[in-house]
Structures are given as structure tokens and as C-alpha cells.
Amino acid sequence: MRHDCAERIGRLASKCLIEEVETWPKPGLVSHRDTGSHRDMDANMLRRSASVLEPWFGALAQAGMDGAEMGRLRVLGIDAEAAMRVETGGVNTHKGAIFGMGLLAAAAGLRERYGLPGTLGDIIAARWGNAIHGGPVELHSHGSLVARRYRAGGARQEAASGMPSLYHIALPALRRARAISPGNEEAARVEACMALIAQVEDSNLLYRGGLEGLAFAQDEARRFLRDGGIAQADWSIRAEVMHRAFVARNLSPGGCADLLAMALFVERIQG
């Protein structure tokens, strides 16, 4: 029974990553329509990557059920990244998602086994928060370079703090969008993506565009939302124009894409 539950969690995590790909228009990001600001990956590669990661998310869920410490989760994450790079020919399609979604999968497994109260974010912060803060840092990763240059907390801070961007930005945006356009799940995902871009200090935006690029992206997303978001009759045209502007500046909010997929996972696994 525990193994079946872990497999179910892994399938859901992979499915949510694929749903993020099947969302358009998302500014600068890869989708089923185009490759956005990316020259080294496309939607098919992202789908394959998500599928390859499914058993690893299941393994992380099982580790959570077993009460694993952060060291065990880190080893599984490293192995998952290696499997991803084999599938993609070395391209980093989902490294950030392996970290964030992997922790959510482990927290889901832990909660399933022990019936813990609170959100998955609460469980991550309580169980592994200190270890996340104190863990090893990849000195030459994009995230660590951005953290040193701009003092941005990034994915580590997000996770150690209980995933506030999921609970305070993405999930409310999904609910709001569904009230505006019932049944249009792709539009809801676009609205949530825009809400995340507007408020999150995305390390990918900082790496590609610096503070100026981040400010541009946030201003554009805020304008889209201020003008009504998906309640606008021409919202998809406006979002596509924004997408083209991001591509022209080589901007890609990859961290927000990961958070969108993670929000979909949290919503479905917590009800």
C-alpha cells in the first residue's frame, strides 16, 4: 500500500510538470507552441524529462514515508538529476523542479504515513528547513551565482520558509482565475504564472537579465494583472505580446514555471 501511494505521488508530480509545459502563452517559457527564450530545449524534451523523473519523485515520496533525513533526499535528488541529464543529452530541463517538487513529494509521503497536520510547505519547513539552509551550496550553479550577486534567497529560501509563493500567490491566483473563466484550466495556469512573475524574485530572470530584467518582467506581469488578467477579452493576445517581449530580451522565468507546476501538485494532493 505504501509503495502504491508513493507511485501515485510520483505520477502526479510528473503530470503537473507536463501540464506546465502545456500552458501558453507564458512569457519567455517553453510551451507546446514554441521554445520561448530557450535554444537548447523544446516541449518534447521537457515532456520526456518529466516522464523520466516520475519514478524518482516516487522514490522521494517513499523516502518521506520512511522518515528520511535531508541527506537521503539530497542523494535521491542528485540521482534524479543525473537521470534527467542522460535523457536530455546534458540539458538542465528540471533541476529546480527536482529540488522543489522533490521536497513536496517527500512531504506528501511523510504526511501520508504519519497523518501530519498543516500544509506540505509547513511539513517541509518543520522537518527539513534547517538542513536546507545548512546544506552544501553548488558554487557555480545559476542559483548560487545569483544569490551571491543579488542577495536573492532563491529556491532554498522558498523551501525552508514553507513554500510561501505557492500558498500566498499561485494557489489564490488559480482560484481567482477559475471564478473568472470556469472550465478554462489553461487560462487559470497563465493567470497563476503571471501572478508569480509579478511577485517572485526569480533567479532565472536575475541570471539572464539582472535587476533590470527582473524589474521589466515584474512590471509587465503586474500591468497584465492590473488591467484585468484573464478577465480581459483579449487576454491571450496581450499575454502573447508579453511573451514576445520576454523572448526579445532573452528572459525566462524558469523558477516561476517550476512554482506553477508545484502549485498544481499541492492543490491536487491536498484537495
C-alpha positions as CSV (number, residue, x, y, z in Angstrom):
1,M,0.0,0.0,0.0
2,R,2.8,2.4,0.9
3,H,4.6,1.6,-2.4
4,D,1.4,2.2,-4.4
5,C,0.9,5.6,-2.7
6,A,4.5,6.6,-3.4
7,E,4.0,5.7,-7.1
8,R,0.8,7.7,-7.2
9,I,2.6,10.8,-5.8
10,G,5.4,10.3,-8.4
11,R,2.9,10.1,-11.2
12,L,1.1,13.3,-10.1
13,A,4.4,15.2,-9.8
14,S,5.4,14.2,-13.3
15,K,1.9,15.1,-14.7
16,C,2.0,18.5,-13.1
17,L,5.4,19.3,-14.8
18,I,3.9,18.3,-18.1
19,E,0.8,20.5,-17.6
20,E,3.1,23.4,-17.1
21,V,4.6,22.7,-20.5
22,E,1.1,22.5,-22.0
23,T,0.4,26.1,-21.0
24,W,0.5,29.0,-23.4
25,P,1.2,31.9,-23.6
26,K,3.8,32.0,-20.7
27,P,6.3,34.8,-21.1
28,G,9.7,33.6,-22.3
29,L,9.0,30.0,-21.4
30,V,8.9,26.7,-23.4
31,S,5.5,25.5,-24.3
32,H,3.7,23.2,-26.8
33,R,3.6,26.2,-29.1
34,D,7.3,27.4,-29.2
35,T,10.6,27.3,-27.3
36,G,10.4,30.8,-25.8
37,S,13.8,32.2,-24.9
38,H,15.4,28.7,-25.0
39,R,17.5,27.4,-27.8
40,D,18.6,24.1,-26.1
41,M,15.2,22.6,-25.3
42,D,11.6,22.2,-26.6
43,A,8.3,20.8,-25.3
44,N,9.1,17.2,-26.3
45,M,12.3,17.3,-24.3
46,L,10.5,18.7,-21.3
47,R,7.9,16.0,-21.6
48,R,10.5,13.3,-21.7
49,S,12.4,14.8,-18.8
50,A,9.2,14.9,-16.7
51,S,8.4,11.3,-17.5
52,V,11.9,10.1,-16.6
53,L,11.6,11.9,-13.3
54,E,8.4,10.1,-12.3
55,P,10.0,7.2,-10.5
56,W,12.4,9.5,-8.8
57,F,9.6,11.6,-7.4
58,G,8.0,8.3,-6.3
59,A,11.3,7.3,-4.6
60,L,11.3,10.7,-2.8
61,A,7.8,10.1,-1.6
62,Q,8.8,6.7,-0.3
63,A,11.8,8.3,1.5
64,G,9.4,10.7,3.1
65,M,7.2,7.8,4.3
66,D,10.3,6.2,5.7
67,G,11.1,9.4,7.7
68,A,14.3,10.1,5.8
69,E,16.6,13.0,6.7
70,M,17.6,15.6,4.2
71,G,20.8,13.8,3.3
72,R,18.9,10.9,1.9
73,L,16.6,13.2,-0.1
74,R,19.7,15.0,-1.4
75,V,21.2,11.8,-2.7
76,L,17.9,10.9,-4.5
77,G,17.8,14.4,-6.0
78,I,21.3,14.1,-7.3
79,D,20.5,10.7,-8.9
80,A,17.3,12.2,-10.4
81,E,19.3,15.0,-11.9
82,A,21.7,12.5,-13.4
83,A,18.8,10.6,-15.0
84,M,17.4,13.8,-16.3
85,R,20.7,14.8,-18.0
86,V,21.1,11.4,-19.6
87,E,17.6,11.7,-21.1
88,T,18.2,15.3,-22.3
89,G,21.8,15.0,-23.5
90,G,23.0,17.1,-20.7
91,V,20.4,19.9,-20.8
92,N,19.1,21.2,-17.5
93,T,15.4,20.9,-18.0
94,H,14.1,20.4,-14.5
95,K,16.9,20.8,-11.9
96,G,14.9,23.4,-9.9
97,A,11.8,21.3,-10.1
98,I,13.7,18.2,-8.8
99,F,14.5,20.2,-5.7
100,G,11.1,21.9,-5.1
101,M,8.8,19.2,-6.4
102,G,11.0,16.5,-4.8
103,L,10.6,18.1,-1.4
104,L,6.9,18.3,-1.9
105,A,6.7,14.7,-2.9
106,A,8.7,13.7,0.2
107,A,6.5,15.8,2.4
108,A,3.4,14.2,0.8
109,G,4.8,10.8,1.6
110,L,5.6,11.8,5.2
111,R,2.1,13.2,5.7
112,E,0.5,10.1,4.2
113,R,2.4,7.8,6.6
114,Y,2.0,9.8,9.8
115,G,-1.1,11.9,9.2
116,L,0.7,15.2,10.0
117,P,-1.3,18.4,10.2
118,G,-0.6,21.5,8.2
119,T,0.3,22.1,4.6
120,L,3.1,20.3,2.7
121,G,5.0,23.6,3.0
122,D,4.7,23.5,6.8
123,I,5.9,19.9,6.8
124,I,9.0,20.8,4.7
125,A,9.9,23.8,6.9
126,A,9.5,21.8,10.1
127,R,11.1,18.6,9.0
128,W,13.9,19.7,6.7
129,G,14.1,23.6,6.9
130,N,17.3,23.8,9.0
131,A,19.0,21.2,6.8
132,I,18.0,23.1,3.7
133,H,19.6,26.2,5.0
134,G,22.7,24.5,6.2
135,G,23.2,22.2,3.2
136,P,26.0,22.2,0.6
137,V,26.0,25.0,-2.0
138,E,26.8,24.4,-5.6
139,L,29.2,27.3,-6.1
140,H,28.9,27.6,-9.9
141,S,25.1,26.9,-10.3
142,H,23.0,29.8,-11.6
143,G,21.1,29.9,-8.3
144,S,24.2,30.3,-6.2
145,L,25.7,32.9,-8.5
146,V,22.5,35.0,-8.3
147,A,22.3,34.5,-4.6
148,R,25.9,35.9,-4.1
149,R,25.5,38.7,-6.6
150,Y,22.0,40.0,-5.7
151,R,21.5,38.5,-2.2
152,A,18.4,36.7,-3.5
153,G,17.1,33.8,-1.4
154,G,16.0,31.7,-4.3
155,A,14.6,28.1,-4.2
156,R,16.4,27.3,-0.9
157,Q,14.8,30.2,1.0
158,E,11.4,29.4,-0.6
159,A,11.5,25.8,0.5
160,A,12.9,26.4,4.0
161,S,10.2,29.0,4.6
162,G,7.4,26.6,3.7
163,M,6.8,27.5,0.1
164,P,5.0,30.8,0.7
165,S,4.9,31.6,-3.1
166,L,2.7,28.5,-3.6
167,Y,0.2,29.3,-0.8
168,H,0.1,33.1,-1.0
169,I,0.5,33.7,-4.7
170,A,-0.1,30.8,-7.0
171,L,-3.0,29.0,-5.3
172,P,-5.1,32.1,-4.8
173,A,-4.4,33.1,-8.4
174,L,-5.7,29.7,-9.6
175,R,-8.8,30.1,-7.6
176,R,-9.4,33.6,-8.8
177,A,-8.9,32.7,-12.4
178,R,-11.3,29.7,-12.2
179,A,-14.0,32.1,-10.8
180,I,-13.4,34.4,-13.8
181,S,-13.3,31.7,-16.5
182,P,-14.8,28.4,-15.2
183,G,-13.5,25.3,-17.0
184,N,-10.6,27.1,-18.7
185,E,-7.7,25.4,-16.9
186,E,-5.0,26.7,-19.3
187,A,-6.1,30.3,-18.7
188,A,-6.0,29.6,-14.9
189,R,-2.4,28.4,-15.2
190,V,-1.5,31.5,-17.3
191,E,-3.0,33.7,-14.6
192,A,-1.1,31.9,-11.8
193,C,2.1,32.1,-13.8
194,M,1.7,35.9,-14.3
195,A,1.0,36.3,-10.6
196,L,4.2,34.5,-9.7
197,I,6.3,36.5,-12.2
198,A,4.8,39.7,-10.7
199,Q,6.0,39.0,-7.2
200,V,8.7,36.3,-7.1
201,E,12.5,37.2,-7.2
202,D,13.0,34.6,-9.9
203,S,16.7,33.5,-10.0
204,N,16.5,32.7,-13.7
205,L,15.3,36.2,-14.5
206,L,18.1,37.7,-12.4
207,Y,20.7,35.4,-14.1
208,R,19.6,36.3,-17.6
209,G,18.7,39.9,-17.2
210,G,20.0,41.2,-13.9
211,L,18.0,43.6,-11.8
212,E,16.8,45.4,-14.9
213,G,15.5,42.2,-16.5
214,L,13.7,41.2,-13.2
215,A,12.1,44.7,-13.0
216,F,11.0,44.6,-16.6
217,A,9.4,41.2,-16.1
218,Q,7.7,42.1,-12.9
219,D,6.3,45.4,-14.3
220,E,4.9,43.6,-17.4
221,A,3.2,40.9,-15.3
222,R,1.8,43.5,-12.9
223,R,0.4,45.5,-15.8
224,F,-1.3,42.4,-17.2
225,L,-2.9,41.6,-13.9
226,R,-3.8,45.3,-13.1
227,D,-5.6,45.5,-16.5
228,G,-7.7,42.6,-15.5
229,G,-5.6,39.5,-16.2
230,I,-7.6,36.8,-18.0
231,A,-10.8,38.8,-17.5
232,Q,-9.7,40.9,-20.4
233,A,-11.4,39.9,-23.7
234,D,-8.1,40.0,-25.5
235,W,-6.0,38.5,-22.6
236,S,-4.3,35.8,-24.8
237,I,-3.2,38.4,-27.3
238,R,-1.8,40.6,-24.5
239,A,0.0,37.6,-23.0
240,E,1.4,36.6,-26.3
241,V,2.8,40.2,-26.9
242,M,4.4,40.0,-23.5
243,H,5.8,36.6,-24.4
244,R,7.5,38.0,-27.5
245,A,8.9,40.9,-25.4
246,F,10.5,38.5,-23.0
247,V,12.0,36.4,-25.9
248,A,13.4,39.6,-27.4
249,R,15.2,40.3,-24.1
250,N,16.2,36.6,-23.6
251,L,14.2,36.5,-20.4
252,S,12.8,33.2,-19.0
253,P,11.1,33.0,-15.6
254,G,12.0,29.3,-15.1
255,G,11.6,29.5,-11.3
256,C,8.1,30.6,-11.7
257,A,7.4,27.8,-14.2
258,D,8.6,25.3,-11.5
259,L,6.4,27.0,-8.9
260,L,3.4,26.8,-11.2
261,A,3.8,23.0,-11.6
262,M,4.4,22.7,-7.8
263,A,1.2,24.7,-7.1
264,L,-0.8,22.3,-9.3
265,F,0.7,19.4,-7.4
266,V,-0.1,20.9,-4.0
267,E,-3.6,21.7,-5.0
268,R,-4.4,18.2,-6.1
269,I,-2.7,16.3,-3.4
270,Q,-4.1,18.4,-0.6
271,G,-7.6,18.9,-2.0
